[in-house]
C-alpha cells in the first residue's frame, strides 16, 4: 500500500524537482529538462514527477515564479534600506547585480528567450509583474526627490535594459569577470546625470 504523502512531503519533493530542473537547464539547456531525466536525477520512477506537475513546462514555470519572487524580494528590501532616494537607487542596483551573480541559473531561466511569458499562468504573470514594479519604484523615489525628471516606467525600463545587458554580457563571457558591476555603475551614473531636472 503506497505511503500517504503529507503536504510537507509534497512541497519537499516539488522543491527538489524544481532544483533539479534548474540545474539541468543551466548546465545543458531546455532540451535536457525532460520528465524522464528529472526522475533519473532524483532516483525515482519515470512517472513519479507527473504526480506533482503536469509536464516539464509546469516545472520550469514554477522555477521561474520562485525566481521572480526572490528577485523582487531582494530589490524591495534594498529599496527599503536606503535613507535617501539616491541611496535607495544605489542599493537596488547593487541588489540586482548581486542577485544575478549569486543565482546565475535562476537568473538565466527567468529571462530565457526560449521560455516566453505564459499569459495563462496567473502566478507567473503576477510574479513577473512584481519584479517589473521594482524597476520603476526606486525611480519614483528619485522623481519625487527632484533627482530625476520623466516617466518612471520608461526610465526604469532604460536602467533595467542597461543592467540586464551588462549582466548577460559577463555571464556569456563577453566581459571579464567582475566587469559588469563596474560597468553597471558607470552606465547608471551617466544615465542619471542626463535625467536630472534642467
C-alpha positions as CSV (number, residue, x, y, z in Angstrom):
1,X,0.0,0.0,0.0
2,X,1.6,3.4,-1.0
3,X,2.5,5.8,1.7
4,X,0.2,8.7,2.1
5,X,2.1,11.9,1.4
6,X,1.8,14.9,3.7
7,X,1.7,18.5,2.4
8,X,5.3,18.8,3.7
9,X,6.3,15.7,1.7
10,X,4.7,17.1,-1.5
11,X,6.3,20.5,-1.0
12,X,9.7,19.0,-0.4
13,X,9.6,16.8,-3.5
14,X,8.3,19.7,-5.6
15,X,11.3,21.8,-4.4
16,X,13.7,19.0,-5.2
17,X,12.2,18.6,-8.6
18,X,12.4,22.3,-9.3
19,X,16.1,22.5,-8.1
20,X,17.0,19.6,-10.4
21,X,15.2,21.2,-13.4
22,X,17.0,24.5,-12.7
23,X,20.4,22.7,-12.6
24,X,19.7,20.7,-15.8
25,X,18.5,23.8,-17.6
26,X,21.6,25.8,-16.6
27,X,24.0,23.0,-17.5
28,X,22.5,21.6,-20.7
29,X,19.7,23.9,-21.9
30,X,15.9,23.4,-22.1
31,X,16.1,20.2,-24.1
32,X,17.8,18.4,-21.2
33,X,14.9,19.1,-18.9
34,X,12.6,16.1,-19.5
35,X,10.4,14.3,-17.0
36,X,12.4,11.1,-17.6
37,X,15.7,12.9,-16.9
38,X,14.3,14.6,-13.8
39,X,13.1,11.3,-12.5
40,X,16.6,9.8,-13.1
41,X,18.2,12.8,-11.3
42,X,16.1,12.2,-8.2
43,X,16.3,8.4,-8.4
44,X,12.5,7.8,-8.8
45,X,10.4,6.1,-11.4
46,X,9.7,7.9,-14.7
47,X,6.1,8.5,-13.8
48,X,6.7,10.0,-10.3
49,X,7.2,13.6,-11.5
50,X,3.8,13.5,-13.1
51,X,2.2,13.2,-9.6
52,X,3.5,16.7,-8.8
53,X,3.5,18.6,-12.1
54,X,1.6,18.2,-15.4
55,X,4.7,18.4,-17.5
56,X,8.2,20.0,-17.7
57,X,6.7,23.3,-18.7
58,X,4.8,23.5,-15.5
59,X,8.1,22.7,-13.6
60,X,10.0,25.4,-15.4
61,X,7.2,27.9,-14.7
62,X,7.4,27.0,-11.0
63,X,11.1,27.6,-11.0
64,X,10.6,31.0,-12.8
65,X,7.9,32.1,-10.4
66,X,10.1,31.3,-7.4
67,X,13.0,33.2,-9.1
68,X,10.9,36.3,-9.8
69,X,9.6,36.3,-6.3
70,X,13.1,36.0,-4.7
71,X,14.4,38.7,-7.1
72,X,11.6,41.1,-6.3
73,X,12.0,40.5,-2.5
74,X,15.7,41.3,-2.8
75,X,15.1,44.5,-4.7
76,X,12.3,45.6,-2.4
77,X,14.4,45.1,0.6
78,X,17.2,47.0,-0.9
79,X,14.9,49.9,-1.7
80,X,13.6,49.9,1.8
81,X,17.1,50.0,3.3
82,X,18.0,53.3,1.7
83,X,17.9,56.5,3.7
84,X,17.5,58.8,0.7
85,X,16.3,58.5,-2.9
86,X,19.8,58.3,-4.2
87,X,20.8,55.7,-1.6
88,X,17.7,53.6,-2.5
89,X,18.7,53.7,-6.2
90,X,22.2,52.6,-5.4
91,X,21.0,49.8,-3.2
92,X,18.6,48.5,-5.7
93,X,21.2,48.5,-8.5
94,X,23.7,46.6,-6.2
95,X,21.0,44.1,-5.2
96,X,20.1,43.5,-8.8
97,X,23.7,42.7,-9.9
98,X,24.3,40.6,-6.7
99,X,21.2,38.5,-7.2
100,X,22.1,37.8,-10.8
101,X,25.6,36.5,-10.0
102,X,24.6,34.8,-6.7
103,X,21.8,32.9,-8.5
104,X,23.0,32.7,-12.2
105,X,21.0,29.6,-13.0
106,X,17.8,31.2,-11.7
107,X,18.5,34.4,-13.5
108,X,19.2,32.8,-16.8
109,X,15.9,30.8,-16.6
110,X,13.9,33.8,-15.6
111,X,14.9,35.7,-18.7
112,X,15.4,32.8,-21.1
113,X,14.2,33.7,-24.6
114,X,13.0,30.1,-25.1
115,X,10.7,30.4,-22.1
116,X,8.2,33.1,-23.2
117,X,5.7,34.5,-20.7
118,X,2.7,32.3,-20.5
119,X,-0.1,34.8,-20.0
120,X,-2.5,32.0,-19.0
121,X,-0.3,31.3,-15.9
122,X,-1.6,33.8,-13.4
123,X,1.1,33.1,-10.8
124,X,3.9,33.6,-13.3
125,X,2.3,36.8,-14.7
126,X,1.9,38.1,-11.1
127,X,5.5,37.2,-10.1
128,X,6.9,38.8,-13.3
129,X,4.8,42.0,-12.7
130,X,6.0,42.3,-9.1
131,X,9.6,42.1,-10.3
132,X,8.9,44.6,-13.1
133,X,7.4,47.0,-10.5
134,X,10.7,47.0,-8.6
135,X,12.3,48.5,-11.7
136,X,10.2,51.7,-11.6
137,X,9.6,52.1,-7.8
138,X,13.0,53.4,-7.0
139,X,12.7,55.8,-10.0
140,X,9.5,57.2,-8.5
141,X,11.6,58.0,-5.3
142,X,14.1,59.8,-7.5
143,X,11.5,61.8,-9.3
144,X,9.7,62.8,-6.1
145,X,13.0,63.9,-4.6
146,X,13.8,66.1,-7.6
147,X,16.8,63.9,-8.6
148,X,15.3,62.9,-12.0
149,X,12.5,64.1,-14.3
150,X,10.4,61.9,-16.7
151,X,8.2,58.9,-16.7
152,X,9.3,56.4,-14.0
153,X,8.1,53.4,-16.1
154,X,10.2,54.5,-19.1
155,X,13.2,55.5,-17.0
156,X,13.0,52.2,-15.1
157,X,13.0,50.3,-18.4
158,X,16.1,52.1,-19.5
159,X,18.0,51.3,-16.4
160,X,16.8,47.7,-16.4
161,X,17.9,47.3,-20.0
162,X,21.3,48.6,-19.2
163,X,21.8,46.5,-16.1
164,X,20.5,43.3,-17.7
165,X,22.7,43.9,-20.7
166,X,26.0,44.1,-18.7
167,X,25.0,41.2,-16.5
168,X,24.2,38.9,-19.5
169,X,27.4,40.0,-21.3
170,X,29.5,39.0,-18.4
171,X,27.6,35.7,-18.0
172,X,28.2,35.0,-21.7
173,X,32.0,35.6,-21.2
174,X,31.9,38.7,-23.4
175,X,33.1,40.8,-20.4
176,X,35.8,39.9,-17.9
177,X,34.7,38.6,-14.6
178,X,33.6,41.4,-12.3
179,X,33.3,43.9,-15.2
180,X,29.5,44.0,-15.1
181,X,29.4,45.6,-11.7
182,X,31.8,48.4,-12.6
183,X,30.2,49.0,-16.0
184,X,26.7,49.0,-14.4
185,X,27.9,51.7,-12.0
186,X,29.3,53.8,-14.9
187,X,26.2,53.3,-17.1
188,X,23.7,54.2,-14.4
189,X,25.7,57.2,-13.2
190,X,25.8,58.5,-16.8
191,X,22.1,57.9,-17.3
192,X,21.1,59.5,-14.0
193,X,23.2,62.6,-14.9
194,X,21.2,63.0,-18.2
195,X,17.9,62.7,-16.4
196,X,18.5,65.4,-13.8
197,X,16.0,68.4,-14.0
198,X,17.0,71.4,-16.1
